[in-house]
């Protein structure tokens, strides 16, 4: 059984600093642009197999297709969760006065 990485949880707090928001955005952008190695790791498939599928040199088995679908579904759920957090942050920032000083 493949060990799954811990789920990235995005939580919003009124005390979120601009620095924390920048860090969360960086994580979201990393999540949105997976590499072949990222997908291979999440699906429990070798990088070389994924690369062969990408080049249309091999055809994945139904079991591998299922694992790839699960990896992408998980990533999609994390992206949706992160998007909701950033929408909430943008609403909060519109309501609160701009902060002064360095963050």
N, C-alpha and C positions, 0 to 999 in steps of 0.2 A: 504494500500500500504506500502511495506517495504521500510524503508529509506536505501539508498545505501551509503556505505562508499565512501569518496572522492577518486578519481582515483589517484594512485601514478604515478607521472610524473617523468621520469628520463631525465634530461637535461645534456648536456656536455658543458663544458666551458674550454678554455685553462687555466683558472685560477684555475681549480679544484685541490684541495690539496689532498695529499695522505690520510689525515684524512677523507675528504668528500668521496673519492673513497671507503674507507673501510666501511663507513656508507652506501653507496649505495649498496655495495656488500652484507652487512648484510641484507638489505631490500630485495634484490633479493633472497637470500637464504631462508628468511622467506616466501616469496611469492611462491617459488618453492616447499616448503614442508608444505602444508596446513594440519591442523588438522581437525578432523571431526567437531569440533566446528566452525572452520573457514568456512568450506564449508556450514554448516548448517546456519550460520549467513548470508553468502553471498547469499544463495538461499532462505532465508526466511522460512526455515524449522526447526523444533525443533531438537536439538541434539539427543534426544532419538529416533526420527524417523530415522534420518540418521544412528544411531548405529544399529537399527533394520534392515535397508536395508543392511548394511555392513555384518551383521550376517546372512543374508538371512532368517530372521524371518518374514519379511513383504515385500509386493510388493508396490512400489510407484505408485500413480495414474499418468495418462498422464500429468496432470498439474504440478505435483511435478517433474516428469522427465524433463519437459520443463524448469522449474526453475533451476534444477541442471545443465542442459546443458548450460544454459545462464551463470551460475556462473563459470563453468569450461571454457567456451569460453572467458569470460572476463579475467579470470586469465591467460589463454594462450596468449591473446593479450598483457597483461602487461608483461609477460615473454619475448615475442618476442621483445617488445619495449626496455626492459631492456637489453636484449642480444645485440641489435644493439648499444646501448649506450656503453656497455663494449667493443665491437669490436672497436668502434671509439676511446675510451680511450686507448686501447692497441696500435692502430696505432699512436696516438699522442705521447705516451710514447716512442715508438721506435724512433720517429723523434727528440724528445727533449733530451738534455743531462740530466743525472741523477742529482737529487737535493741533495744538501749536507745539513747537519744539521738535527735537530729534527723537526718532523711534528706534 
